Amino acid sequence: MSGTLRVDETSIPGLLRIDLVVHQDGRGWFKEGFQRAKLEAQGFPPFEVVQNNVSFNAEVGVTRGIHAEPWDKYISLAHGRAFAAIVDLRAGPTFGRSETFELHPGNSIFVPRGCGNSYQTLTPDVVYTYLVNEHWSPDASYTLVQAFDPALGIDWPIDEEATIRSDKDRGHPPLADVMPMRV
């Protein structure tokens, strides 16, 4: 399989959907997960990577988030499929707007700082990778929102009762109680 590198804007300012080129043969597949010059030629913003993170999720239905951090994220999967839900938690006219995507190894998303990201695994053994342009810190200012708040209008593929979530994520506030993040 081979595609064309393509960067598309979404209804949330700064949130980008990227189609990647995946080369497949009898051995498996190969992709350039992040190639700055090619992405910037497609309209990708300047992005200086300082940290690479990987999350492994063994079960279907693992649901993480919704977390907005004070850094940008470039998200891609190395294995499996996941449903991603992004919510604009920045102060402004798009506060509370959500976009959803099905992620797989052939695409990625760029999530600007102040937008909350979350995902739900659709297959076992999902390997979720993300690059960030600031180092993680427990002292950073995070904005959190309840993933299953009906006010967000997210049509999750797996119902809340069938998900695997942390107690911390379950305790996030509804959108009505969230103070917009200033970025």
Secondary structure, 3 states (H helix, E strand, C coil): CCCCCEEEECCCCCCEEEECCEEEECCEEEECCCCHHHHHHCCCCCCCCCEEEEEEECCCCEEEEEEECCCCEEEEEEECCEEEEEEECECCCCCCCEEEEEECCCEEEEECCCEEEEEEECCCCEEEEEEECCCCCCCCCCEECCCCCHHHCCCCCCCHHHCECCHHHHCCCCHHHCCCECC
